[in-house]
Amino acid sequence: MDRREIAALLAYIGRLDPRTIRTNQGEARDQLAQWHELLGDVPMATPHGWDARVAARQHIRVSPYQILPADVARPWESYRRDRLARHSDPTPSADPDDQAAWTAELVGTRRAVAAGTAQPAQARAITSGRDRIDPRLEARLRQIGSCIPPAARAALAPYRPARAAREAAVAQGLPDALSVKCEWCLAQPGEPCRRRRIGPDDGVRTTAPRAIPHPGRVDLAAARQAQPSEQVQQPAVA
């Protein structure tokens, strides 16, 4: 704030708290010089939420003590810290080989964010919700078919036998057995079937995942897959 803006701020404060009014010309001049010295780098207002008058009014409203320059400077510093904490440096448009220009653009962006003349650039979160997926990512997945490259998928197959068998069945047009619950081992949809390990006392000791689903689960998935087509073929009853 320049001296004119400081004078306007002091006049506004004086209307809310008459204790700050200086009737002596010398005292008023000293008060103006003091506030300008301490708040010269604090703006009166910014396009994005900061207003020195709001900070002053908030102090006068909640505090019984006479306002000081620090009561305006502290909220301003908190405002700056909050904006910088929410800011993620975007990639500068300058040539990365020009270190001086690259650094200058980064510093300029941070200063604009801290000064309240630019909004913080926040990093985009990675989400898994289908309703929030990036349309560009969805189009790319439709184009390539999967986010895992084929070579990586083949390399992972020995370590994920159940998943590999499921993908192979779907690729051949067979029903996806893991899309339904297994009535034999009670594996939930999406989970592989499990085989029971029986102890000498005929009790179940442990279970282990099966690479191949139980036959009954495969039959149930085939029946579920055939239901929609059968419903379509049924004639409408008048």
C-alpha positions as semicolon CSV with decimal commas, in nm:
position;residue;x (nm);y (nm);z (nm)
1;M;0,000;0,000;0,000
2;D;0,120;0,350;-0,076
3;R;0,073;0,643;0,164
4;R;-0,262;0,734;0,010
5;E;-0,398;0,382;0,061
6;I;-0,259;0,373;0,416
7;A;-0,439;0,698;0,488
8;A;-0,763;0,552;0,351
9;L;-0,718;0,239;0,564
10;L;-0,658;0,449;0,878
11;A;-0,967;0,658;0,802
12;Y;-1,172;0,337;0,767
13;I;-1,033;0,201;1,095
14;G;-1,104;0,532;1,268
15;R;-1,471;0,503;1,179
16;L;-1,486;0,159;1,341
17;D;-1,262;0,234;1,642
18;P;-1,232;0,605;1,732
19;R;-0,940;0,524;1,963
20;T;-0,709;0,510;1,663
21;I;-0,791;0,866;1,550
22;R;-0,506;1,115;1,595
23;T;-0,628;1,474;1,622
24;N;-0,281;1,623;1,652
25;Q;-0,128;1,685;1,309
26;G;0,215;1,565;1,414
27;E;0,081;1,246;1,570
28;A;-0,129;1,176;1,262
29;R;0,178;1,222;1,042
30;D;0,385;0,988;1,261
31;Q;0,105;0,730;1,263
32;L;0,083;0,740;0,884
33;A;0,462;0,703;0,850
34;Q;0,468;0,410;1,095
35;W;0,187;0,219;0,924
36;H;0,337;0,283;0,581
37;E;0,675;0,155;0,698
38;L;0,525;-0,167;0,833
39;L;0,255;-0,229;0,571
40;G;0,417;-0,091;0,258
41;D;0,448;-0,441;0,107
42;V;0,091;-0,543;0,199
43;P;-0,167;-0,471;-0,073
44;M;-0,496;-0,304;0,004
45;A;-0,684;-0,577;-0,186
46;T;-0,618;-0,852;-0,440
47;P;-0,843;-1,011;-0,704
48;H;-0,847;-1,339;-0,511
49;G;-0,979;-1,294;-0,161
50;W;-0,751;-1,054;0,029
51;D;-0,871;-0,719;0,162
52;A;-0,685;-0,526;0,433
53;R;-1,010;-0,362;0,544
54;V;-1,165;-0,702;0,609
55;A;-0,865;-0,803;0,822
56;A;-0,886;-0,478;1,019
57;R;-1,261;-0,509;1,070
58;Q;-1,222;-0,871;1,188
59;H;-0,968;-0,765;1,452
60;I;-1,181;-0,478;1,575
61;R;-1,484;-0,706;1,590
62;V;-1,327;-0,981;1,801
63;S;-1,049;-0,811;1,998
64;P;-1,085;-0,554;2,278
65;Y;-0,735;-0,423;2,208
66;Q;-0,657;-0,131;1,980
67;I;-0,549;-0,242;1,635
68;L;-0,181;-0,236;1,540
69;P;-0,011;-0,279;1,200
70;A;0,079;-0,635;1,301
71;D;-0,291;-0,718;1,320
72;V;-0,310;-0,657;0,945
73;A;0,031;-0,800;0,857
74;R;-0,028;-1,135;1,031
75;P;-0,342;-1,223;0,830
76;W;-0,159;-1,119;0,513
77;E;0,130;-1,356;0,587
78;S;-0,117;-1,636;0,661
79;Y;-0,291;-1,563;0,332
80;R;0,042;-1,588;0,145
81;R;0,144;-1,912;0,316
82;D;-0,191;-2,075;0,248
83;R;-0,179;-1,990;-0,121
84;L;0,178;-2,112;-0,164
85;A;0,093;-2,433;0,023
86;R;-0,184;-2,502;-0,231
87;H;0,035;-2,418;-0,529
88;S;0,213;-2,676;-0,747
89;D;0,464;-2,531;-0,989
90;P;0,339;-2,577;-1,345
91;T;0,591;-2,658;-1,616
92;P;0,730;-2,326;-1,743
93;S;0,685;-2,241;-2,108
94;A;1,047;-2,121;-2,130
95;D;1,318;-2,328;-2,295
96;P;1,445;-2,572;-2,027
97;D;1,798;-2,525;-2,161
98;D;1,773;-2,156;-2,070
99;Q;1,815;-2,195;-1,696
100;A;1,779;-1,823;-1,623
101;A;1,450;-1,790;-1,813
102;W;1,318;-2,116;-1,666
103;T;1,394;-2,003;-1,309
104;A;1,262;-1,653;-1,369
105;E;0,927;-1,789;-1,489
106;L;0,895;-2,019;-1,188
107;V;0,979;-1,739;-0,946
108;G;0,744;-1,499;-1,123
109;T;0,457;-1,748;-1,101
110;R;0,517;-1,808;-0,731
111;R;0,532;-1,436;-0,659
112;A;0,206;-1,377;-0,847
113;V;0,036;-1,655;-0,649
114;A;0,172;-1,526;-0,317
115;A;0,071;-1,168;-0,402
116;G;-0,285;-1,277;-0,480
117;T;-0,278;-1,172;-0,845
118;A;-0,289;-1,532;-0,974
119;Q;-0,466;-1,843;-0,856
120;P;-0,263;-2,139;-0,721
121;A;-0,198;-2,412;-0,977
122;Q;-0,297;-2,733;-0,802
123;A;-0,180;-3,076;-0,910
124;R;-0,462;-3,295;-1,042
125;A;-0,543;-3,592;-0,823
126;I;-0,543;-3,945;-0,964
127;T;-0,889;-4,091;-0,915
128;S;-1,029;-4,435;-0,975
129;G;-1,398;-4,345;-0,988
130;R;-1,559;-4,412;-1,321
131;D;-1,764;-4,094;-1,291
132;R;-1,452;-3,883;-1,252
133;I;-1,215;-4,043;-1,503
134;D;-1,043;-3,806;-1,740
135;P;-1,213;-3,831;-2,082
136;R;-0,874;-3,824;-2,252
137;L;-0,752;-4,115;-2,039
138;E;-1,071;-4,308;-2,110
139;A;-1,027;-4,256;-2,485
140;R;-0,666;-4,368;-2,462
141;L;-0,762;-4,683;-2,272
142;R;-1,023;-4,767;-2,534
143;Q;-0,758;-4,720;-2,801
144;I;-0,490;-4,943;-2,649
145;G;-0,730;-5,181;-2,469
146;S;-0,547;-5,176;-2,135
147;C;-0,320;-4,961;-1,922
148;I;-0,077;-5,256;-1,896
149;P;0,138;-5,312;-2,208
150;P;0,101;-5,661;-2,364
151;A;0,466;-5,748;-2,293
152;A;0,428;-5,660;-1,926
153;R;0,101;-5,854;-1,906
154;A;0,271;-6,163;-2,051
155;A;0,559;-6,129;-1,805
156;L;0,317;-6,107;-1,512
157;A;0,106;-6,406;-1,622
158;P;0,311;-6,672;-1,429
159;Y;0,266;-6,470;-1,110
160;R;-0,107;-6,411;-1,164
161;P;-0,238;-6,745;-1,294
162;A;-0,600;-6,681;-1,199
163;R;-0,598;-6,339;-1,365
164;A;-0,423;-6,480;-1,674
165;A;-0,680;-6,759;-1,705
166;R;-0,963;-6,507;-1,669
167;E;-0,820;-6,281;-1,939
168;A;-0,762;-6,576;-2,172
169;A;-1,122;-6,692;-2,129
170;V;-1,262;-6,347;-2,198
171;A;-1,038;-6,312;-2,504
172;Q;-1,179;-6,641;-2,641
173;G;-1,537;-6,524;-2,588
174;L;-1,596;-6,760;-2,295
175;P;-1,793;-6,647;-1,990
176;D;-1,607;-6,460;-1,718
177;A;-1,630;-6,704;-1,428
178;L;-1,497;-6,452;-1,176
179;S;-1,788;-6,220;-1,245
180;V;-2,016;-6,432;-1,023
181;K;-1,990;-6,580;-0,675
182;C;-1,869;-6,937;-0,648
183;E;-2,129;-7,156;-0,479
184;W;-1,867;-7,419;-0,391
185;C;-1,588;-7,225;-0,219
186;L;-1,793;-6,904;-0,162
187;A;-1,535;-6,687;-0,341
188;Q;-1,680;-6,342;-0,400
189;P;-1,703;-6,185;-0,749
190;G;-1,360;-6,079;-0,866
191;E;-1,181;-6,320;-0,631
192;P;-1,027;-6,648;-0,752
193;C;-1,166;-6,980;-0,639
194;R;-0,986;-7,153;-0,353
195;R;-0,907;-7,519;-0,292
196;R;-0,925;-7,669;0,052
197;R;-0,636;-7,847;0,216
198;I;-0,764;-8,127;0,435
199;G;-0,569;-8,243;0,739
200;P;-0,532;-8,597;0,873
201;D;-0,843;-8,546;1,087
202;D;-1,049;-8,461;0,776
203;G;-1,067;-8,099;0,886
204;V;-0,997;-7,803;0,660
205;R;-0,657;-7,666;0,756
206;T;-0,598;-7,395;0,497
207;T;-0,715;-7,280;0,156
208;A;-0,512;-7,182;-0,149
209;P;-0,617;-6,992;-0,463
210;R;-0,695;-7,194;-0,775
211;A;-0,579;-7,085;-1,118
212;I;-0,888;-7,247;-1,273
213;P;-1,237;-7,166;-1,135
214;H;-1,459;-7,446;-1,009
215;P;-1,675;-7,599;-1,286
216;G;-1,995;-7,496;-1,114
217;R;-1,883;-7,134;-1,115
218;V;-1,808;-7,152;-1,487
219;D;-2,154;-7,298;-1,552
220;L;-2,319;-7,026;-1,342
221;A;-2,132;-6,752;-1,533
222;A;-2,236;-6,910;-1,866
223;A;-2,597;-6,919;-1,753
224;R;-2,586;-6,556;-1,645
225;Q;-2,428;-6,458;-1,979
226;A;-2,699;-6,642;-2,173
227;Q;-2,989;-6,487;-1,984
228;P;-2,992;-6,145;-2,160
229;S;-2,988;-6,300;-2,506
230;E;-3,270;-6,538;-2,414
231;Q;-3,476;-6,251;-2,279
232;V;-3,431;-6,061;-2,604
233;Q;-3,544;-6,359;-2,810
234;Q;-3,864;-6,411;-2,611
235;P;-4,168;-6,273;-2,796
236;A;-4,364;-5,999;-2,630
237;V;-4,693;-6,110;-2,475
238;A;-4,986;-5,893;-2,570
